[in-house]
């Protein structure tokens, strides 16, 4: 049982994020980068290291490592009309081991000037993901129903949420017993709090409660899609091209889940 674990975040964490939101400019951030590293980045790294130990008991298949889990502060502005250079929150993802970056379901934590968001699931499933997940729902829907109505889930995040279709997807009967679940396009279990939770003595207990409650949903989703993500690609065989140098295009990693 986890007792009296002090939050690594302090009032200086939230103060820095609020100030960054007001002054989202390189000329403001660069002289204060050490403050960011001390009061924002370092506490999140400490949290990830603690979770790497505690998550072994309920989600050992998920990663909690700074190099993998911690999101960079810098925004990708190449295709955005918003050119502000920095994110005004600190966030971490907890993805499945052994799958390409940005794939599969996972857990997520975000601390922003105005809120704390914690939970998990699958935010942007691909068409192939939805096909696999719905096939699993159709054949094992009592298992999913049990997971999302279990006290550990409902007491921590309430109910399964996410965007939905207005009708049952093609290929499934309108009166399918899992029709309600088949309509989901996203699969999320999450809770949002006031930003003050980040510095509260309750923070770590609450985070573990939510992560433990949502982990079975994450595992259900990954059980459906992991076999496809981890299978070896089937390569077509053909005669080599004579007199030409053969090149292979580099694989582009997909965008993160959040």
Phi, psi and omega in degrees: 000137181273124180233137168050046174273118182287136176295137177286346181272147182231179177299333179290332175299307183291324178298318180295316181296321178294318180294322178296323178297325179281335187229055185280074181219147181298321183292339174275317187289315189303315178293346183247015183299323178297325177295318177301312182297323182282317190259346182241303184292311183299317177299322179292320177299317178298319178297316180298321179294323177291317179295328178302329177279310187287331181287347177300335184276341183224345178211060184294343181280351181261150185264135171229081182225133183308317183294334181260318192274325187283126176283143176291152178284340186276133179275147172270105186258007186302321185243024183241144175284340176273110184261012175298135193278344188235149169284144181257024174221166172243135188216158177215145175246156181230085189272171178284138177291145169082012178237160180301151180304133177085356181264161172075173179274159180195185176257163185207143177223136177221134176239119185235169180303330184245003183194163166239128180239128178219144181161212180175186183130225180220115186271321183228066178295143176283173176301318178295321178299313181298321178300312182291318181294316180294324176298319179291320177300315183300324185266340183226034185300329176300327178295313179298317180300319179297319182296314188271359173246003178293146179306322181298327180280309185293326180285338181264320185229357177091271183214167176294131181231173179137162178299148184225155169286158178278347179213171180295136182296156179303142179100352180235143181295145180300329182259024179302138182298341178255020185307319182301317182281329180294338182282348182290137172254342172230155181227101188229142168230115189206164178216142179244140184230168170295149182301333182297341178300328184302330182255005184276152173299341180280347192305306187291322177299317181294318179299314179296322179299315180293312181298319178294324180291326185268338184306320178297326175295315179301318180294320178299315180296317181290329175300328181284324189251342184300319180304322180288322183288333185256356179287148180291138179293145178270117183260130178287142179258141177203166180293138178294148179282123182277136176080004179234145176277128181271133179234153179241127180293139180292146178284132178265124180292140178290164179292152179298163181298320178238000000 
